[in-house]
Amino acid sequence: MRLVSRLSVLLLFLTVASGLLAFQGRVFRGSDDDEDSETVPVDKNEKAEYVFARFHYNMGNGYRGFGGFQRWAADYPKADRQFLMGVRRLTRVQARASSVVVDADSDDLYNWPWIYVEDGGWWHLTESQAARLRDYLLRGGFMFEEDSHGDYEWQTFMDGMRTIFPDREVEELSDQDEIFHVMYDLDDRVQIPGTRYIWNGRPYTPDSRVPKWRGIRDNNGRIMVAICHNSDVGDAWEWSDSPRYPERAASLAYRIGINYIIYGMTH
């Protein structure tokens, strides 16, 4: 009973702290001059039980995007940095202050049990890359994919997933699923918008208006791949220091990320 009591107090503290997140802009603020040029020095000796690993993939048909921009790096590095600040402040997870980038062709993947895929709706995986990811996930790795929107990007993402797992189904996660309750109770999940939809006036297409919370499980029922389709979690992390970004969406983005870390690292 003492353990239950302590856990209840801890959860209450974290819930209250996360509610204050949007009002602590100075804590989560990046560089005012050039947010993407500021980097956090990597201390390889820093004691950490969790490291944010961003997956570096290639885009199909040699496409490099506008000005050579690569979709795997959207919101990088500010989103990673600010999210990690939140993890360190709002939980007892010993998270490293800086993220790492893991290349799709590198066995370095096996050093990081939790990986983040930004906008998998643009990725292109080779057979060898897919085989490495399959082995990684079946060994206990966890993948969080988000910022894919609409049917076209979903199909592109699924082309890659079918190369990894030809026979595993993607399921719609239910409100009762453990991943939504491992730390925060996330029964009330709203669409987490990208800034292009709230600041630039870009309208949602009919196939991108409804947020989808999906997953792929292993043979024991563990979620190996967690998917936030039609939401931009990374943008919420990146702009959580802005009074122009909706507090409700920013708070949910942090809670989602923290729940997925704790689930992925304990299952």
C-alpha positions as a Markdown table, in Angstrom:
| # | Residue | x | y | z |
|---|---|---|---|---|
| 1 | Met | 0.0 | 0.0 | 0.0 |
| 2 | Arg | 2.9 | 2.3 | 0.7 |
| 3 | Leu | 4.2 | 1.8 | -2.9 |
| 4 | Val | 0.7 | 2.5 | -4.3 |
| 5 | Ser | 0.5 | 5.6 | -2.3 |
| 6 | Arg | 3.9 | 6.9 | -3.4 |
| 7 | Leu | 3.0 | 6.1 | -7.1 |
| 8 | Ser | -0.3 | 8.0 | -6.7 |
| 9 | Val | 1.5 | 11.1 | -5.4 |
| 10 | Leu | 4.1 | 10.9 | -8.2 |
| 11 | Leu | 1.4 | 10.6 | -10.9 |
| 12 | Leu | -0.5 | 13.6 | -9.4 |
| 13 | Phe | 2.7 | 15.7 | -9.3 |
| 14 | Leu | 3.5 | 14.8 | -13.0 |
| 15 | Thr | -0.1 | 15.6 | -14.1 |
| 16 | Val | 0.0 | 19.0 | -12.4 |
| 17 | Ala | 3.5 | 19.7 | -13.8 |
| 18 | Ser | 2.5 | 18.9 | -17.3 |
| 19 | Gly | -0.5 | 21.3 | -17.0 |
| 20 | Leu | 2.0 | 24.1 | -16.4 |
| 21 | Leu | 4.1 | 23.2 | -19.5 |
| 22 | Ala | 2.6 | 25.9 | -21.8 |
| 23 | Phe | 3.3 | 28.6 | -19.2 |
| 24 | Gln | 7.0 | 27.9 | -18.9 |
| 25 | Gly | 8.0 | 29.2 | -22.4 |
| 26 | Arg | 11.4 | 30.5 | -21.2 |
| 27 | Val | 12.4 | 27.0 | -20.1 |
| 28 | Phe | 11.7 | 25.4 | -23.5 |
| 29 | Arg | 12.9 | 28.3 | -25.7 |
| 30 | Gly | 15.5 | 27.6 | -28.4 |
| 31 | Ser | 17.7 | 30.0 | -30.2 |
| 32 | Asp | 16.0 | 33.3 | -31.1 |
| 33 | Asp | 18.4 | 33.9 | -34.0 |
| 34 | Asp | 18.6 | 30.6 | -35.7 |
| 35 | Glu | 16.8 | 27.8 | -33.9 |
| 36 | Asp | 18.2 | 25.1 | -36.1 |
| 37 | Ser | 21.8 | 26.1 | -35.8 |
| 38 | Glu | 21.9 | 25.7 | -32.1 |
| 39 | Thr | 23.0 | 22.3 | -31.0 |
| 40 | Val | 23.3 | 20.7 | -27.6 |
| 41 | Pro | 26.8 | 19.3 | -26.9 |
| 42 | Val | 26.8 | 15.6 | -26.7 |
| 43 | Asp | 28.3 | 14.2 | -23.5 |
| 44 | Lys | 28.8 | 10.6 | -24.2 |
| 45 | Asn | 29.6 | 10.0 | -20.5 |
| 46 | Glu | 26.3 | 11.5 | -19.4 |
| 47 | Lys | 24.4 | 9.0 | -17.3 |
| 48 | Ala | 21.1 | 8.2 | -19.1 |
| 49 | Glu | 18.6 | 5.4 | -19.3 |
| 50 | Tyr | 16.9 | 6.8 | -22.3 |
| 51 | Val | 18.2 | 8.5 | -25.5 |
| 52 | Phe | 16.0 | 10.0 | -28.2 |
| 53 | Ala | 17.2 | 8.4 | -31.5 |
| 54 | Arg | 15.9 | 9.9 | -34.7 |
| 55 | Phe | 15.8 | 7.6 | -37.7 |
| 56 | His | 17.6 | 8.8 | -40.9 |
| 57 | Tyr | 15.9 | 7.4 | -44.0 |
| 58 | Asn | 16.2 | 8.0 | -47.7 |
| 59 | Met | 13.4 | 9.5 | -49.8 |
| 60 | Gly | 12.2 | 7.6 | -52.9 |
| 61 | Asn | 13.2 | 8.2 | -56.5 |
| 62 | Gly | 16.2 | 10.4 | -55.5 |
| 63 | Tyr | 13.8 | 13.1 | -54.4 |
| 64 | Arg | 15.5 | 15.6 | -52.1 |
| 65 | Gly | 12.6 | 18.0 | -51.4 |
| 66 | Phe | 12.7 | 21.8 | -51.7 |
| 67 | Gly | 16.2 | 23.1 | -51.4 |
| 68 | Gly | 17.5 | 19.6 | -50.5 |
| 69 | Phe | 15.3 | 19.4 | -47.4 |
| 70 | Gln | 14.8 | 15.9 | -46.1 |
| 71 | Arg | 11.6 | 14.9 | -44.4 |
| 72 | Trp | 13.3 | 12.7 | -41.8 |
| 73 | Ala | 14.8 | 15.9 | -40.4 |
| 74 | Ala | 11.6 | 18.0 | -40.1 |
| 75 | Asp | 11.6 | 20.0 | -36.8 |
| 76 | Tyr | 15.2 | 18.8 | -36.1 |
| 77 | Pro | 17.0 | 19.6 | -33.8 |
| 78 | Lys | 14.7 | 21.9 | -31.9 |
| 79 | Ala | 11.8 | 19.5 | -31.5 |
| 80 | Asp | 14.1 | 16.8 | -30.1 |
| 81 | Arg | 15.8 | 19.2 | -27.7 |
| 82 | Gln | 12.6 | 20.7 | -26.3 |
| 83 | Phe | 10.9 | 17.3 | -25.9 |
| 84 | Leu | 13.9 | 16.0 | -24.0 |
| 85 | Met | 13.8 | 19.1 | -21.7 |
| 86 | Gly | 10.2 | 18.1 | -21.0 |
| 87 | Val | 11.0 | 14.5 | -20.3 |
| 88 | Arg | 13.8 | 15.6 | -17.9 |
| 89 | Arg | 11.6 | 18.1 | -16.1 |
| 90 | Leu | 8.3 | 16.2 | -15.9 |
| 91 | Thr | 9.5 | 12.6 | -15.2 |
| 92 | Arg | 12.1 | 10.7 | -13.4 |
| 93 | Val | 13.4 | 9.2 | -16.6 |
| 94 | Gln | 17.1 | 9.8 | -16.9 |
| 95 | Ala | 17.0 | 11.2 | -20.4 |
| 96 | Arg | 20.1 | 12.4 | -22.2 |
| 97 | Ala | 19.9 | 16.1 | -23.1 |
| 98 | Ser | 20.8 | 15.6 | -26.8 |
| 99 | Ser | 19.3 | 13.3 | -29.4 |
| 100 | Val | 21.2 | 11.0 | -31.8 |
| 101 | Val | 20.6 | 10.4 | -35.5 |
| 102 | Val | 20.6 | 6.7 | -36.6 |
| 103 | Asp | 21.1 | 5.9 | -40.3 |
| 104 | Ala | 18.9 | 3.3 | -41.9 |
| 105 | Asp | 22.0 | 1.5 | -43.2 |
| 106 | Ser | 23.9 | 1.3 | -39.9 |
| 107 | Asp | 23.9 | -1.4 | -37.3 |
| 108 | Asp | 24.1 | 1.4 | -34.8 |
| 109 | Leu | 20.4 | 1.0 | -34.8 |
| 110 | Tyr | 20.8 | -1.9 | -32.3 |
| 111 | Asn | 22.3 | 0.5 | -29.7 |
| 112 | Trp | 19.0 | 2.5 | -29.3 |
| 113 | Pro | 15.9 | 0.6 | -28.1 |
| 114 | Trp | 13.6 | 3.4 | -29.0 |
| 115 | Ile | 13.6 | 5.2 | -32.4 |
| 116 | Tyr | 11.6 | 8.1 | -33.8 |
| 117 | Val | 10.5 | 8.3 | -37.4 |
| 118 | Glu | 9.4 | 11.7 | -38.7 |
| 119 | Asp | 7.0 | 11.7 | -41.6 |
| 120 | Gly | 7.3 | 8.1 | -42.7 |
| 121 | Gly | 5.0 | 9.1 | -45.5 |
| 122 | Trp | 8.1 | 10.0 | -47.5 |
| 123 | Trp | 10.4 | 7.2 | -46.6 |
| 124 | His | 11.9 | 4.6 | -49.0 |
| 125 | Leu | 13.4 | 1.4 | -47.5 |
| 126 | Thr | 15.6 | -1.0 | -49.3 |
| 127 | Glu | 15.3 | -4.7 | -48.6 |
| 128 | Ser | 18.4 | -4.7 | -46.4 |
| 129 | Gln | 17.1 | -1.7 | -44.4 |
| 130 | Ala | 13.8 | -3.3 | -43.9 |
| 131 | Ala | 15.4 | -6.6 | -42.8 |
| 132 | Arg | 17.5 | -4.7 | -40.2 |
| 133 | Leu | 14.4 | -2.9 | -38.9 |
| 134 | Arg | 12.4 | -6.2 | -38.7 |
| 135 | Asp | 15.2 | -7.8 | -36.7 |
| 136 | Tyr | 15.5 | -4.8 | -34.5 |
| 137 | Leu | 11.8 | -4.6 | -33.7 |
| 138 | Leu | 11.4 | -8.4 | -33.1 |
| 139 | Arg | 14.3 | -8.2 | -30.7 |
| 140 | Gly | 12.4 | -5.7 | -28.6 |
| 141 | Gly | 13.0 | -2.4 | -30.3 |
| 142 | Phe | 10.2 | 0.2 | -30.4 |
| 143 | Met | 9.4 | 2.7 | -33.3 |
| 144 | Phe | 7.3 | 5.8 | -33.0 |
| 145 | Glu | 6.2 | 7.2 | -36.4 |
| 146 | Glu | 4.2 | 10.5 | -36.8 |
| 147 | Asp | 3.6 | 13.5 | -39.1 |
| 148 | Ser | 2.2 | 11.5 | -42.0 |
| 149 | His | -1.0 | 12.9 | -43.4 |
| 150 | Gly | -3.6 | 11.8 | -45.8 |
| 151 | Asp | -4.0 | 8.6 | -47.9 |
| 152 | Tyr | -1.0 | 9.1 | -50.2 |
| 153 | Glu | 1.5 | 9.5 | -47.3 |
| 154 | Trp | -0.2 | 6.6 | -45.5 |
| 155 | Gln | 0.2 | 4.4 | -48.5 |
| 156 | Thr | 3.9 | 5.3 | -48.8 |
| 157 | Phe | 4.5 | 4.6 | -45.1 |
| 158 | Met | 2.7 | 1.3 | -45.5 |
| 159 | Asp | 4.8 | 0.3 | -48.5 |
| 160 | Gly | 7.8 | 0.5 | -46.2 |
| 161 | Met | 6.0 | -1.3 | -43.3 |
| 162 | Arg | 4.9 | -4.2 | -45.7 |
| 163 | Thr | 8.5 | -4.6 | -46.7 |
| 164 | Ile | 9.4 | -4.9 | -43.0 |
| 165 | Phe | 6.4 | -7.0 | -42.0 |
| 166 | Pro | 4.5 | -8.4 | -45.0 |
| 167 | Asp | 2.0 | -10.3 | -42.8 |
| 168 | Arg | 1.4 | -8.1 | -39.8 |
| 169 | Glu | -1.7 | -6.0 | -39.6 |
| 170 | Val | -1.9 | -2.4 | -38.5 |
| 171 | Glu | -4.7 | -2.0 | -35.9 |
| 172 | Glu | -6.6 | 1.0 | -34.6 |
| 173 | Leu | -5.6 | 1.3 | -30.9 |
| 174 | Ser | -8.5 | 1.5 | -28.5 |
| 175 | Asp | -9.0 | 4.0 | -25.6 |
| 176 | Gln | -8.3 | 1.1 | -23.2 |
| 177 | Asp | -4.9 | 0.2 | -24.6 |
| 178 | Glu | -2.2 | 0.2 | -22.0 |
| 179 | Ile | 0.0 | 2.5 | -24.1 |
| 180 | Phe | -2.5 | 5.3 | -23.4 |
| 181 | His | -2.4 | 4.8 | -19.6 |
| 182 | Val | 1.1 | 3.7 | -18.7 |
| 183 | Met | 1.8 | 7.2 | -17.3 |
| 184 | Tyr | -0.9 | 9.6 | -18.3 |
| 185 | Asp | -4.5 | 8.7 | -19.0 |
| 186 | Leu | -5.0 | 9.8 | -22.6 |
| 187 | Asp | -8.7 | 9.1 | -23.2 |
| 188 | Asp | -9.3 | 12.6 | -24.7 |
| 189 | Arg | -6.9 | 12.7 | -27.7 |
| 190 | Val | -7.3 | 15.5 | -30.1 |
| 191 | Gln | -5.6 | 16.2 | -33.5 |
| 192 | Ile | -2.1 | 17.7 | -32.9 |
| 193 | Pro | -1.8 | 20.2 | -35.8 |
| 194 | Gly | 1.3 | 21.3 | -37.7 |
| 195 | Thr | 1.9 | 25.0 | -37.8 |
| 196 | Arg | 1.1 | 25.0 | -41.6 |
| 197 | Tyr | -2.5 | 24.3 | -40.7 |
| 198 | Ile | -2.9 | 26.9 | -37.9 |
| 199 | Trp | -0.6 | 29.7 | -38.9 |
| 200 | Asn | -0.4 | 29.5 | -42.7 |
| 201 | Gly | -4.0 | 28.8 | -43.3 |
| 202 | Arg | -3.5 | 25.5 | -45.1 |
| 203 | Pro | -6.8 | 23.5 | -45.1 |
| 204 | Tyr | -7.0 | 19.9 | -44.1 |
| 205 | Thr | -7.9 | 17.6 | -46.9 |
| 206 | Pro | -10.9 | 15.2 | -46.2 |
| 207 | Asp | -8.4 | 12.3 | -45.8 |
| 208 | Ser | -6.3 | 14.2 | -43.2 |
| 209 | Arg | -8.9 | 15.7 | -40.9 |
| 210 | Val | -9.3 | 12.8 | -38.5 |
| 211 | Pro | -6.3 | 11.8 | -36.2 |
| 212 | Lys | -5.5 | 8.0 | -36.2 |
| 213 | Trp | -3.8 | 6.2 | -33.3 |
| 214 | Arg | -2.5 | 3.0 | -34.7 |
| 215 | Gly | 0.0 | 0.2 | -33.9 |
| 216 | Ile | 1.7 | -3.0 | -35.0 |
| 217 | Arg | 2.2 | -5.8 | -32.4 |
| 218 | Asp | 4.6 | -8.7 | -32.0 |
| 219 | Asn | 3.5 | -12.3 | -31.3 |
| 220 | Asn | 3.2 | -11.5 | -27.6 |
| 221 | Gly | 0.9 | -8.5 | -28.1 |
| 222 | Arg | 3.6 | -5.9 | -27.4 |
| 223 | Ile | 3.2 | -2.8 | -29.6 |
| 224 | Met | 6.4 | -2.6 | -31.7 |
| 225 | Val | 5.3 | 0.3 | -33.9 |
| 226 | Ala | 3.2 | 3.2 | -32.6 |
| 227 | Ile | 1.8 | 5.5 | -35.3 |
| 228 | Cys | 0.2 | 8.9 | -35.0 |
| 229 | His | -1.3 | 9.5 | -38.4 |
| 230 | Asn | -2.8 | 12.9 | -39.3 |
| 231 | Ser | -1.1 | 14.6 | -36.4 |
| 232 | Asp | 2.2 | 16.5 | -36.2 |
| 233 | Val | 3.6 | 15.7 | -32.7 |
| 234 | Gly | 7.1 | 17.0 | -33.7 |
| 235 | Asp | 5.7 | 20.5 | -34.5 |
| 236 | Ala | 4.0 | 20.6 | -31.1 |
| 237 | Trp | 7.3 | 19.8 | -29.4 |
| 238 | Glu | 9.2 | 22.4 | -31.6 |
| 239 | Trp | 6.7 | 25.2 | -31.0 |
| 240 | Ser | 5.6 | 24.5 | -27.4 |
| 241 | Asp | 7.5 | 27.7 | -26.4 |
| 242 | Ser | 5.3 | 29.8 | -28.6 |
| 243 | Pro | 2.2 | 31.5 | -27.2 |
| 244 | Arg | 0.7 | 31.1 | -30.7 |
| 245 | Tyr | 0.7 | 27.3 | -30.6 |
| 246 | Pro | -2.4 | 25.7 | -28.9 |
| 247 | Glu | -1.6 | 24.7 | -25.3 |
| 248 | Arg | -4.0 | 21.7 | -25.4 |
| 249 | Ala | -2.2 | 20.2 | -28.4 |
| 250 | Ala | 1.3 | 20.9 | -27.0 |
| 251 | Ser | 0.4 | 19.2 | -23.7 |
| 252 | Leu | -1.0 | 16.2 | -25.4 |
| 253 | Ala | 2.1 | 15.9 | -27.6 |
| 254 | Tyr | 4.3 | 15.7 | -24.5 |
| 255 | Arg | 2.1 | 13.2 | -22.8 |
| 256 | Ile | 2.0 | 11.0 | -25.9 |
| 257 | Gly | 5.8 | 11.1 | -26.2 |
| 258 | Ile | 6.3 | 10.3 | -22.5 |
| 259 | Asn | 3.8 | 7.5 | -22.5 |
| 260 | Tyr | 5.4 | 6.0 | -25.6 |
| 261 | Ile | 8.9 | 6.2 | -24.1 |
| 262 | Ile | 7.8 | 4.5 | -20.9 |
| 263 | Tyr | 5.8 | 1.8 | -22.7 |
| 264 | Gly | 8.5 | 1.2 | -25.2 |
| 265 | Met | 11.2 | 0.9 | -22.5 |
| 266 | Thr | 9.2 | -1.4 | -20.2 |
| 267 | His | 7.5 | -3.8 | -22.7 |
